[in-house]
Structures are given as C-alpha cells and as structure tokens.
Amino acid sequence: MKMNLDEGAFLTKKAEVTENALLLQETVEETVNQICGSLNKLMDRIYFELIQPGIESASDAQISQKFLELANCLFFVNEKADRLNIYDGISKIGLKSAYNEAYLNPALMKAKPTIAELQASAENRTVYDQAVNETYSRAAKMVKSKIDCGQTMLNSLNKILTMRMSQKEISDKIPATPRTILNEQKGMRVDYEQVE
C-alpha cells in the first residue's frame, strides 16, 4: 500500500509533537532535579573521587565517608520521592475524575452518542489532565530509578568495605613465613628481625 504524506502537514505535526514533548521533558527533568539534585551531585563526586579511571585506590576512610554520605542522601531523597508519589496518585485521581465527568456529560447524553463517541469526547476533554499525570508518573519512575542506582552504589561500597575488613583481618592473622608457622606450632615465637 502506497502512502502519500503531505510533507508540510507532516512537518507541522512533528514540530507540535517536539514542542509538547520538550515541554513535558523540561517539566519532568525540573521535578526530578528538585528531588534528586543532591543525589546526582554525590554520585558525580563518588565517580570522580573513587571510580574514574586513573584514580588511585581509595582509602577505607574515603569509601566509608562516601558510604555514610550516600546512605544519608538516600534517606532524604526517599522522603521526597514519597511526596512525589502523592502528586502522582492525586493526578491519576484527577484524570479519572475529569474523564468520567466528561464521559457522563449530560449535554452529550441527550444526543444518545455511541460509546466510541463518548470515549473520544472524554479523551479530548482530559488532554491536560493526562499530560499532568504523565509528568508526575514519568518523574516518579525516574526518581525511583535514580534511588535504585544509588542503592546499588551503596551496596557496592558496603561490599568493598566488608571485603577490605576481611582481608585486613586475615592478613593480621596469617604469619609472615613458613618458619614462623613451624615455630608457632612448637610453641616458640621468634622475632627474626632481632635475630639477624
């Protein structure tokens, strides 16, 4: 099947979609940045101070500090995310209410429209409600994703610290040479540095 598109009409529609998408995207990003701005900055610092190629191995103190900062930051971001979820929920309720009100419009009911006509009319009358709901819904998903990534980083830092503590414990318990092992088995402890 051959399709003949009017290039002018196509480009006009494309421009409208782009304009609306950019407006929605800017609003979502602004909302996400208000909630996750501190988390974004901290994740950047963790990358530049601990992860970036060419950086020397971080000390236990540096990793511990970032672990504490990240745990604290996630606490407050989660609190803000819960508030955002309230907005998301309220916008869903508003959308459903507006849709039902438009669907059950008494003026339309007198004309005995079809179900498809009622649905189309309700969808047309709730475009802005849908856009607001979409904004909060997308923002909530993005915030959740950032929190999940922050939690993954927190778990990684915890594993590194735990591994280093275990290695330190083991190295403190392991004797330095086979001769030291034999002497300890015989009950003798000799400091070889003093003997030489």
C-alpha positions as CSV (number, residue, x, y, z in Angstrom):
1,M,0.0,0.0,0.0
2,K,1.4,3.3,-1.1
3,M,1.1,6.2,1.4
4,N,1.1,9.8,0.2
5,L,2.1,12.1,3.0
6,D,1.8,15.8,2.8
7,E,5.2,16.9,3.8
8,G,4.1,20.3,5.2
9,A,1.4,18.7,7.3
10,F,3.8,16.0,8.5
11,L,6.5,18.6,9.5
12,T,3.8,20.7,11.3
13,K,2.6,17.7,13.3
14,K,6.2,16.7,14.0
15,A,7.0,20.2,15.3
16,E,3.9,20.2,17.5
17,V,4.9,16.8,19.0
18,T,8.5,18.0,19.5
19,E,7.3,21.2,21.2
20,N,4.9,19.3,23.5
21,A,7.5,16.6,24.3
22,L,10.1,19.2,25.2
23,L,7.7,21.0,27.5
24,L,6.8,17.7,29.2
25,Q,10.5,16.7,29.3
26,E,11.6,20.0,30.8
27,T,8.9,19.7,33.5
28,V,9.8,16.1,34.3
29,E,13.6,17.0,34.5
30,E,12.9,20.0,36.7
31,T,10.8,17.9,39.1
32,V,13.5,15.1,39.1
33,N,16.3,17.6,39.7
34,Q,14.4,19.2,42.6
35,I,14.2,15.8,44.3
36,C,17.5,14.1,43.2
37,G,19.8,17.1,42.8
38,S,21.8,16.2,45.9
39,L,22.0,12.5,44.9
40,N,23.2,13.5,41.4
41,K,26.0,15.6,42.8
42,L,27.0,13.0,45.3
43,M,27.1,10.2,42.6
44,D,29.2,12.6,40.5
45,R,31.7,13.0,43.4
46,I,31.8,9.3,44.0
47,Y,32.6,8.8,40.4
48,F,35.4,11.4,40.3
49,E,36.9,10.6,43.7
50,L,36.6,6.8,43.8
51,I,35.8,5.2,40.4
52,Q,37.2,7.3,37.5
53,P,40.0,5.5,35.6
54,G,43.4,6.8,36.6
55,I,42.3,7.5,40.2
56,E,44.5,5.8,42.8
57,S,42.8,3.2,45.0
58,A,40.6,5.0,47.5
59,S,41.4,4.6,51.2
60,D,39.0,2.9,53.6
61,A,38.3,6.3,55.2
62,Q,37.3,7.8,51.8
63,I,35.0,4.9,51.0
64,S,33.5,4.9,54.5
65,Q,32.8,8.7,54.2
66,K,31.1,8.3,50.8
67,F,29.1,5.3,52.2
68,L,27.8,7.5,55.0
69,E,27.0,10.4,52.7
70,L,25.2,8.2,50.3
71,A,23.1,6.5,52.9
72,N,22.1,9.9,54.4
73,C,21.3,11.3,51.0
74,L,19.2,8.3,50.0
75,F,17.2,8.8,53.2
76,F,16.2,12.3,52.3
77,V,15.7,11.5,48.6
78,N,13.3,8.7,49.5
79,E,11.3,11.1,51.7
80,K,10.9,13.5,48.7
81,A,10.1,10.6,46.4
82,D,7.2,9.6,48.7
83,R,5.9,13.1,48.4
84,L,6.2,12.9,44.6
85,N,4.2,9.7,44.7
86,I,1.4,11.6,46.4
87,Y,1.3,14.0,43.5
88,D,1.3,11.1,41.0
89,G,-1.6,9.5,42.8
90,I,-3.6,12.7,43.0
91,S,-3.0,13.4,39.3
92,K,-4.3,9.9,38.5
93,I,-7.4,10.5,40.6
94,G,-7.9,13.9,38.9
95,L,-7.5,12.3,35.4
96,K,-10.1,9.6,36.2
97,S,-12.5,12.1,37.7
98,A,-12.2,14.5,34.7
99,Y,-12.5,11.6,32.3
100,N,-15.7,10.3,34.0
101,E,-17.2,13.8,34.2
102,A,-16.5,14.4,30.5
103,Y,-17.8,10.9,29.6
104,L,-21.0,11.3,31.5
105,N,-21.6,14.9,30.3
106,P,-25.4,15.4,30.4
107,A,-25.4,17.5,27.3
108,L,-23.9,14.6,25.3
109,M,-26.2,12.1,26.8
110,K,-29.3,13.8,25.3
111,A,-28.0,13.2,21.8
112,K,-27.5,9.4,22.6
113,P,-23.9,9.1,21.4
114,T,-22.1,5.8,20.9
115,I,-19.6,4.5,23.4
116,A,-16.8,5.4,21.0
117,E,-18.1,9.0,20.7
118,L,-18.3,9.3,24.5
119,Q,-14.7,7.9,24.9
120,A,-13.4,10.2,22.2
121,S,-15.1,13.2,23.8
122,A,-13.8,12.3,27.3
123,E,-10.3,11.8,26.0
124,N,-10.3,15.2,24.2
125,R,-11.6,17.0,27.3
126,T,-8.9,15.5,29.5
127,V,-5.8,16.1,27.5
128,Y,-4.2,18.4,30.0
129,D,-5.1,16.1,32.9
130,Q,-3.4,13.3,31.0
131,A,-0.3,15.5,30.5
132,V,-0.1,16.4,34.2
133,N,-0.5,12.8,35.2
134,E,2.1,11.7,32.6
135,T,4.5,14.3,34.0
136,Y,4.3,13.1,37.6
137,S,4.2,9.4,36.6
138,R,7.5,9.8,34.5
139,A,9.1,11.9,37.2
140,A,8.3,9.2,39.8
141,K,9.8,6.5,37.6
142,M,12.9,8.4,37.0
143,V,13.4,9.2,40.7
144,K,12.8,5.5,41.6
145,S,15.5,4.6,39.0
146,K,18.0,7.0,40.5
147,I,17.2,5.8,44.0
148,D,17.7,2.2,42.8
149,C,21.1,3.1,41.3
150,G,22.1,4.9,44.5
151,Q,21.1,1.9,46.5
152,T,23.2,-0.3,44.2
153,M,26.2,2.0,44.7
154,L,25.6,1.9,48.4
155,N,25.7,-1.9,48.4
156,S,28.9,-1.9,46.3
157,L,30.6,0.5,48.7
158,N,29.5,-1.8,51.6
159,K,30.9,-4.9,49.8
160,I,34.2,-3.1,49.2
161,L,34.5,-2.1,52.8
162,T,33.5,-5.6,54.1
163,M,36.0,-7.2,51.7
164,R,38.8,-4.9,52.8
165,M,38.0,-5.5,56.5
166,S,38.0,-9.3,55.9
167,Q,41.3,-9.1,54.1
168,K,42.8,-7.0,56.9
169,E,41.6,-9.5,59.5
170,I,43.1,-12.4,57.5
171,S,46.4,-10.6,56.9
172,D,46.7,-9.8,60.6
173,K,46.2,-13.5,61.5
174,I,48.5,-15.0,58.8
175,P,52.1,-15.5,59.9
176,A,54.7,-13.9,57.7
177,T,56.8,-17.0,56.7
178,P,56.7,-20.8,56.9
179,R,59.5,-20.7,59.6
180,T,57.1,-18.6,61.7
181,I,54.4,-21.3,61.3
182,L,56.8,-24.0,62.4
183,N,58.0,-22.1,65.4
184,E,54.4,-21.3,66.4
185,Q,53.5,-25.0,66.2
186,K,56.4,-25.8,68.5
187,G,55.3,-23.1,70.9
188,M,58.2,-20.8,70.1
189,R,57.8,-17.3,68.9
190,V,60.9,-15.8,67.4
191,D,61.3,-12.3,66.1
192,Y,63.5,-12.8,63.1
193,E,64.3,-9.2,62.6
194,Q,66.0,-9.1,66.0
195,V,67.9,-12.4,65.3
196,E,69.6,-11.1,62.1
